Amino acid sequence: MPLAHPLIPAAHADPDQFRLLVASVRDYAIFMLDPKGYIVTWNLGAERIKGYTESEIVGSHFSVFYPAEDNAAGKPDWELAEAERLGRFEDEGWRLRKDGSRFWANVIITALRDPGGVLRGFGKVTRDLTARREAEETARRLAAEQAARSMAEKTERYQRDLLAILGHDLRNCLSVIVTAGEMNRLQAENEKIRRRATQVVSTAKRMRHIIHSIIDYTYAQREGVPIVPREGADFHGVCERVLQEFRTLHPQRLILYEAEGNPLGTWDEGRLEQVVQNLLGNALKYSPPDSTVSVRWAREGDHVNGALVLSVHNEGPPIPPELVAHMFEPFRSGERLATSDDGSMGLGLFIVREIVRAHGGETSAQSDAEHGTTFTVTLPPRSPAGARPSQ
């Protein structure tokens, strides 16, 4: 036969033994309230946690333990009503000690009824969880500080990359333009040299692209890429202009185009041109010269008012899965983080994402060895009402 625990009275034990147990507990405040909430018993744990002796507190209303804002809201009476209705009520919140200091408490109120179901009062158990709450707050603060440090380190890394790109690309662009100007000035009579120098000046377009990318990157880091949506923006026209440009620059490449649905919406056409330019340029750059690149858009569901979905597909080598999730981060360009000879700064896909976000849309990428890589943009038929105008 198992032995009874020495501190737990058997059914036939003297009730005074159980009262002695409750009165002696020091880690929990255990006391009773009458049906109206006035304190009728008090134990050592209650004295230790709350600071009142039995003679000081018995006969007082238990609302004395609640902050002024809780009393003003009628919380003590509401808790008793809930305990009476449900049989039990549990809560965590601030409570007051005798000296006015606050502690974080777990509180359980139990309705006590006689065999006939008449409410005789309430049993109340309170635990001081201040140390646990402080530990949780410390953990949250440390996590927030770590996240802030991580973001600061990431920003610093981006700034270093940006400065390296500026030092390389803009300096080289300026050097070429200056050299071309000198050649024009010194050897203007040489038609071949003058023609070559004139061609080299087109490098300024690359510089303009770099500067625009930097400006957009700066806007995105602060408050989002500015857009100016207008009614009746023609997405088909946007695609046609970009396709004409790329087919002129890359006459040997096969670029397929497919459109389905109503092309009109409320968007910023200039910004959407950037989106298509960056996605198509990326597709051409990272696919074999003899492969096909396709541009396709269609309306979801409703071909007139549904969301517009643009996909740009290339047959290049697959992007490793661990990189796909980061493709739209700044200074990412395939597997490279720095500049390349074609003017890529690793900002193109990032700017695509920010422009699409500014329109209230989403971006995604999928890549595998069998199907190649597809970048997808989803645009709502109308950009958000809060779109910020360009400056």
C-alpha positions as a printed NumPy array, in Angstrom:
array([[  0.   ,   0.   ,   0.   ],
       [  1.513,   3.377,  -0.969],
       [  2.296,   5.762,   1.848],
       [  0.48 ,   9.1  ,   2.013],
       [  2.575,  12.191,   1.436],
       [  3.277,  13.772,   4.831],
       [  2.147,  17.233,   3.675],
       [ -1.031,  16.114,   1.892],
       [ -3.783,  15.205,   4.366],
       [ -5.876,  12.114,   3.79 ],
       [ -9.628,  12.425,   3.518],
       [-10.051,  11.707,   7.236],
       [ -7.29 ,  14.098,   8.338],
       [ -7.949,  17.071,  10.583],
       [ -8.931,  20.136,   8.407],
       [ -6.615,  22.217,  10.57 ],
       [ -3.691,  20.325,   9.069],
       [ -4.64 ,  21.509,   5.568],
       [ -5.131,  25.071,   6.77 ],
       [ -1.683,  24.882,   8.352],
       [ -0.233,  23.77 ,   5.015],
       [ -1.811,  26.689,   3.127],
       [ -0.831,  29.202,   5.79 ],
       [  2.807,  28.036,   5.683],
       [  3.358,  28.214,   1.905],
       [  5.806,  31.044,   1.151],
       [  6.171,  30.899,  -2.655],
       [  2.501,  31.603,  -3.433],
       [  0.085,  34.17 ,  -2.098],
       [ -2.953,  32.06 ,  -1.152],
       [ -5.966,  33.706,   0.449],
       [ -9.737,  33.769,   0.401],
       [-12.247,  36.469,  -0.484],
       [-15.871,  36.752,   0.535],
       [-18.474,  36.929,  -2.28 ],
       [-17.97 ,  40.712,  -2.557],
       [-14.179,  40.539,  -2.825],
       [-13.144,  41.355,   0.751],
       [-10.114,  39.458,   2.112],
       [-10.924,  36.928,   4.855],
       [ -7.705,  34.838,   5.087],
       [ -3.994,  35.485,   4.505],
       [ -0.913,  33.24 ,   4.325],
       [  2.859,  33.754,   4.699],
       [  3.338,  33.723,   0.928],
       [  0.864,  36.573,   0.551],
       [  2.694,  38.55 ,   3.241],
       [  6.059,  37.935,   1.559],
       [  4.872,  38.787,  -1.976],
       [  2.515,  41.68 ,  -1.246],
       [  4.104,  43.133,   1.899],
       [  0.981,  43.266,   4.123],
       [  0.67 ,  41.454,   7.43 ],
       [ -2.555,  39.576,   8.105],
       [ -3.764,  42.176,  10.585],
       [ -3.152,  44.984,   8.07 ],
       [ -5.011,  43.493,   5.117],
       [ -7.837,  41.189,   6.29 ],
       [-11.135,  43.016,   5.814],
       [ -9.799,  45.135,   2.901],
       [-11.123,  44.798,  -0.619],
       [ -8.738,  42.922,  -2.915],
       [ -8.81 ,  45.815,  -5.427],
       [ -6.101,  47.387,  -3.27 ],
       [ -3.629,  45.176,  -5.164],
       [ -4.574,  46.604,  -8.589],
       [ -3.064,  49.68 , -10.301],
       [ -5.256,  52.766, -10.553],
       [ -5.907,  52.275, -14.272],
       [ -7.231,  48.742, -13.675],
       [ -9.49 ,  49.92 , -10.864],
       [-10.787,  52.764, -13.025],
       [-11.647,  50.163, -15.694],
       [-13.474,  47.995, -13.148],
       [-11.117,  45.065, -13.636],
       [-11.284,  43.558, -10.105],
       [-15.082,  43.253, -10.131],
       [-15.027,  41.94 , -13.7  ],
       [-12.543,  39.205, -12.725],
       [-14.793,  38.075,  -9.862],
       [-17.803,  38.036, -12.166],
       [-15.884,  35.892, -14.675],
       [-14.748,  33.49 , -11.933],
       [-18.329,  33.185, -10.683],
       [-19.622,  32.601, -14.222],
       [-16.959,  30.153, -15.364],
       [-15.845,  28.7  , -12.032],
       [-12.245,  29.834, -12.598],
       [-10.414,  32.884, -13.924],
       [ -6.702,  33.26 , -14.767],
       [ -4.778,  36.376, -15.715],
       [ -1.299,  37.874, -15.883],
       [ -0.67 ,  41.542, -15.256],
       [  0.747,  44.201, -12.994],
       [ -0.181,  44.183,  -9.299],
       [  0.82 ,  46.444,  -6.406],
       [  2.741,  45.731,  -3.213],
       [  2.159,  47.598,   0.036],
       [  5.026,  50.011,  -0.745],
       [  3.418,  50.913,  -4.103],
       [  5.934,  49.023,  -6.241],
       [  4.632,  46.892,  -9.079],
       [  5.249,  43.224,  -9.746],
       [  4.18 ,  40.98 , -12.604],
       [  1.706,  38.433, -11.31 ],
       [ -0.018,  35.285, -12.439],
       [ -3.423,  35.238, -10.743],
       [ -5.962,  32.403, -10.459],
       [ -9.363,  33.079,  -8.905],
       [-11.601,  30.088,  -8.14 ],
       [-15.27 ,  30.341,  -7.184],
       [-16.049,  28.416,  -3.957],
       [-19.573,  27.016,  -3.602],
       [-21.259,  24.948,  -0.92 ],
       [-22.921,  21.604,  -1.72 ],
       [-26.099,  23.442,  -2.629],
       [-24.302,  25.552,  -5.223],
       [-24.417,  28.785,  -3.245],
       [-21.389,  31.029,  -3.761],
       [-19.441,  31.204,  -0.493],
       [-16.5  ,  33.247,  -1.771],
       [-13.359,  32.938,  -3.854],
       [ -9.962,  31.318,  -3.5  ],
       [ -7.132,  33.414,  -4.915],
       [ -3.594,  32.23 ,  -5.744],
       [ -0.955,  34.735,  -6.902],
       [  2.565,  34.025,  -8.164],
       [  5.261,  36.672,  -8.549],
       [  6.615,  36.247, -12.105],
       [  8.59 ,  39.491, -12.23 ],
       [ 11.941,  37.705, -12.581],
       [ 10.629,  35.592, -15.463],
       [  9.165,  38.632, -17.226],
       [ 12.412,  40.577, -16.805],
       [ 14.336,  37.638, -18.275],
       [ 11.944,  37.53 , -21.239],
       [ 12.21 ,  41.289, -21.728],
       [ 16.003,  41.042, -21.582],
       [ 15.945,  38.249, -24.163],
       [ 13.671,  40.303, -26.444],
       [ 15.864,  43.376, -26.044],
       [ 19.012,  41.411, -26.808],
       [ 17.345,  39.891, -29.879],
       [ 16.277,  43.351, -31.071],
       [ 19.78 ,  44.709, -30.483],
       [ 21.267,  41.778, -32.373],
       [ 18.859,  42.375, -35.257],
       [ 19.799,  46.067, -35.278],
       [ 23.496,  45.209, -35.29 ],
       [ 22.949,  42.742, -38.103],
       [ 21.081,  45.36 , -40.117],
       [ 23.805,  47.929, -39.453],
       [ 26.48 ,  45.459, -40.585],
       [ 24.454,  44.644, -43.692],
       [ 24.015,  48.35 , -44.484],
       [ 27.723,  48.949, -43.961],
       [ 28.517,  46.06 , -46.304],
       [ 26.174,  47.495, -48.927],
       [ 27.829,  50.882, -48.569],
       [ 31.28 ,  49.362, -49.037],
       [ 30.072,  47.521, -52.155],
       [ 28.459,  50.689, -53.454],
       [ 31.623,  52.733, -52.981],
       [ 33.684,  50.047, -54.682],
       [ 31.29 ,  50.05 , -57.631],
       [ 31.323,  53.829, -57.847],
       [ 35.106,  53.912, -57.692],
       [ 35.364,  51.371, -60.496],
       [ 32.508,  52.119, -62.881],
       [ 32.119,  55.892, -62.707],
       [ 35.856,  56.497, -62.775],
       [ 36.252,  54.285, -65.842],
       [ 33.278,  55.891, -67.572],
       [ 34.648,  59.372, -66.968],
       [ 38.113,  58.366, -68.137],
       [ 36.748,  57.016, -71.425],
       [ 34.637,  60.118, -72.047],
       [ 37.528,  62.462, -71.268],
       [ 39.818,  60.474, -73.568],
       [ 37.239,  60.565, -76.351],
       [ 36.907,  64.319, -76.019],
       [ 40.676,  64.776, -76.211],
       [ 40.846,  62.579, -79.305],
       [ 38.135,  64.666, -80.966],
       [ 39.945,  67.87 , -80.091],
       [ 43.433,  66.806, -81.142],
       [ 42.616,  64.753, -84.232],
       [ 39.391,  66.166, -85.543],
       [ 40.687,  65.807, -89.118],
       [ 40.906,  62.027, -88.811],
       [ 37.409,  60.81 , -89.708],
       [ 37.964,  57.288, -88.369],
       [ 39.217,  58.511, -85.019],
       [ 36.45 ,  61.1  , -84.776],
       [ 33.799,  58.45 , -85.51 ],
       [ 35.309,  56.119, -82.922],
       [ 35.454,  58.886, -80.363],
       [ 31.818,  59.754, -81.011],
       [ 30.84 ,  56.13 , -80.441],
       [ 32.804,  55.985, -77.221],
       [ 30.869,  58.968, -75.859],
       [ 27.842,  56.639, -75.675],
       [ 29.496,  55.386, -72.514],
       [ 27.697,  58.312, -70.883],
       [ 24.489,  56.257, -71.17 ],
       [ 26.034,  53.619, -68.989],
       [ 27.022,  56.283, -66.468],
       [ 23.473,  57.621, -66.502],
       [ 22.152,  54.128, -65.814],
       [ 24.558,  53.753, -62.889],
       [ 23.562,  57.091, -61.406],
       [ 19.844,  56.341, -61.789],
       [ 20.346,  52.973, -60.119],
       [ 22.13 ,  54.614, -57.202],
       [ 19.366,  57.206, -56.836],
       [ 16.69 ,  54.486, -56.876],
       [ 18.665,  52.42 , -54.385],
       [ 18.907,  55.422, -52.057],
       [ 15.168,  56.111, -52.315],
       [ 14.366,  52.456, -51.663],
       [ 16.516,  52.378, -48.532],
       [ 14.814,  55.463, -47.121],
       [ 11.154,  55.575, -48.106],
       [ 10.539,  53.525, -51.233],
       [ 11.014,  54.128, -54.943],
       [  8.802,  57.085, -56.011],
       [  6.194,  56.357, -58.671],
       [  3.668,  58.494, -60.545],
       [  0.769,  56.218, -61.571],
       [ -1.618,  57.381, -64.262],
       [ -4.915,  56.034, -65.544],
       [ -4.712,  54.164, -68.834],
       [ -1.056,  53.198, -68.589],
       [ -0.363,  50.77 , -71.447],
       [  1.691,  47.748, -70.413],
       [  1.743,  46.372, -73.955],
       [  3.249,  49.654, -75.144],
       [  5.855,  49.429, -72.378],
       [  6.872,  45.938, -73.503],
       [  6.939,  46.9  , -77.191],
       [  9.307,  49.808, -76.539],
       [ 11.685,  47.688, -74.466],
       [ 11.6  ,  44.799, -76.941],
       [ 12.394,  47.126, -79.83 ],
       [ 15.386,  48.496, -77.92 ],
       [ 16.773,  45.052, -77.067],
       [ 16.147,  43.596, -80.524],
       [ 18.13 ,  46.508, -81.968],
       [ 20.978,  45.956, -79.493],
       [ 20.917,  42.152, -79.819],
       [ 19.736,  41.382, -83.387],
       [ 21.114,  37.861, -83.188],
       [ 19.048,  36.883, -80.126],
       [ 15.641,  35.233, -80.344],
       [ 13.216,  37.091, -78.063],
       [  9.638,  35.811, -78.015],
       [  6.764,  37.997, -76.847],
       [  3.242,  36.922, -75.894],
       [  0.443,  39.089, -74.491],
       [ -3.044,  38.16 , -73.304],
       [ -5.786,  40.375, -71.906],
       [ -6.33 ,  44.099, -71.476],
       [ -2.955,  45.91 , -71.167],
       [ -4.311,  49.057, -69.511],
       [ -4.024,  49.868, -65.8  ],
       [ -3.089,  52.567, -63.317],
       [  0.702,  52.378, -63.211],
       [  3.866,  54.398, -63.741],
       [  4.874,  53.493, -67.321],
       [  8.409,  54.818, -66.962],
       [  9.014,  52.677, -63.881],
       [  7.496,  49.611, -65.535],
       [  9.897,  50.109, -68.448],
       [ 12.711,  49.807, -65.9  ],
       [ 11.184,  46.558, -64.649],
       [ 10.967,  45.   , -68.119],
       [ 14.415,  46.344, -69.115],
       [ 16.096,  44.893, -66.029],
       [ 14.37 ,  41.515, -66.292],
       [ 14.969,  41.145, -70.025],
       [ 18.562,  42.372, -69.759],
       [ 19.176,  39.883, -66.947],
       [ 17.653,  37.046, -69.012],
       [ 19.841,  37.827, -72.039],
       [ 22.977,  38.181, -69.962],
       [ 22.646,  34.852, -68.162],
       [ 21.57 ,  32.623, -71.057],
       [ 23.473,  31.145, -74.038],
       [ 23.6  ,  33.288, -77.231],
       [ 21.742,  30.634, -79.232],
       [ 18.943,  30.175, -76.668],
       [ 15.462,  31.677, -76.578],
       [ 14.302,  34.33 , -74.133],
       [ 10.567,  34.8  , -73.699],
       [  8.508,  37.671, -72.337],
       [  4.892,  36.93 , -71.544],
       [  2.134,  38.714, -69.686],
       [ -1.5  ,  37.859, -69.025],
       [ -4.376,  38.907, -66.816],
       [ -5.295,  36.619, -63.923],
       [ -8.917,  35.479, -63.983],
       [-10.697,  38.579, -65.255],
       [ -8.893,  39.473, -68.494],
       [ -9.954,  43.104, -68.089],
       [ -9.573,  43.904, -64.386],
       [ -7.54 ,  40.994, -63.021],
       [ -3.993,  41.264, -61.738],
       [ -1.382,  41.452, -64.487],
       [  1.269,  38.714, -64.361],
       [  4.543,  39.236, -66.254],
       [  7.022,  36.401, -66.679],
       [ 10.485,  36.624, -68.239],
       [ 12.09 ,  33.256, -68.948],
       [ 15.586,  32.245, -70.027],
       [ 17.247,  28.914, -70.732],
       [ 20.453,  29.679, -68.883],
       [ 22.098,  27.527, -66.204],
       [ 20.017,  27.053, -63.038],
       [ 20.497,  29.355, -60.077],
       [ 21.458,  27.448, -56.881],
       [ 18.433,  27.178, -54.536],
       [ 20.259,  28.971, -51.741],
       [ 20.694,  32.008, -54.038],
       [ 17.173,  32.11 , -55.491],
       [ 15.75 ,  33.428, -52.202],
       [ 18.231,  36.329, -52.294],
       [ 17.997,  37.286, -55.978],
       [ 16.068,  40.491, -55.284],
       [ 18.466,  41.765, -52.623],
       [ 20.772,  44.671, -53.495],
       [ 24.195,  43.944, -55.017],
       [ 23.166,  40.446, -56.054],
       [ 23.743,  39.576, -59.696],
       [ 23.569,  35.86 , -60.222],
       [ 26.427,  34.482, -58.166],
       [ 28.299,  37.802, -58.22 ],
       [ 28.171,  40.604, -55.697],
       [ 30.29 ,  43.19 , -57.475],
       [ 30.453,  44.921, -60.825],
       [ 30.965,  43.472, -64.291],
       [ 32.114,  44.816, -67.604],
       [ 28.554,  45.158, -68.903],
       [ 27.595,  47.792, -66.374],
       [ 25.787,  45.501, -63.954],
       [ 25.846,  46.779, -60.396],
       [ 23.81 ,  43.993, -58.827],
       [ 20.992,  46.508, -58.253],
       [ 18.759,  45.644, -61.201],
       [ 16.61 ,  42.949, -59.576],
       [ 16.506,  44.875, -56.296],
       [ 15.131,  47.921, -58.118],
       [ 12.622,  45.676, -59.912],
       [ 11.372,  44.448, -56.547],
       [ 11.116,  47.959, -55.102],
       [  9.273,  49.355, -58.131],
       [  6.82 ,  46.456, -58.059],
       [  6.324,  46.892, -54.301],
       [  5.611,  50.582, -54.831],
       [  2.834,  49.488, -57.211],
       [  1.451,  47.095, -54.576],
       [  2.721,  44.018, -56.426],
       [  5.006,  41.043, -55.808],
       [  8.11 ,  39.463, -57.38 ],
       [  9.353,  35.881, -57.4  ],
       [ 11.915,  33.643, -59.11 ],
       [ 12.046,  29.962, -60.012],
       [ 15.019,  28.106, -61.413],
       [ 15.967,  24.518, -62.213],
       [ 18.159,  22.626, -64.674],
       [ 15.218,  21.272, -66.681],
       [ 13.164,  24.438, -67.164],
       [ 15.681,  27.282, -66.844],
       [ 14.923,  30.435, -64.864],
       [ 11.708,  32.446, -64.733],
       [ 11.212,  35.782, -63.01 ],
       [  7.582,  36.654, -62.296],
       [  6.007,  40.012, -61.488],
       [  2.39 ,  40.383, -60.337],
       [  0.816,  43.848, -60.551],
       [ -2.621,  44.848, -59.254],
       [ -4.744,  46.691, -61.842],
       [ -4.357,  49.872, -59.784],
       [ -1.323,  50.971, -57.791],
       [ -1.851,  51.994, -54.124],
       [ -3.569,  55.317, -53.482],
       [ -0.627,  56.425, -51.348],
       [  1.942,  56.225, -54.151],
       [  4.529,  58.961, -53.709],
       [  5.26 ,  61.249, -56.675],
       [  8.743,  61.564, -58.077],
       [ 10.875,  64.45 , -56.944]])
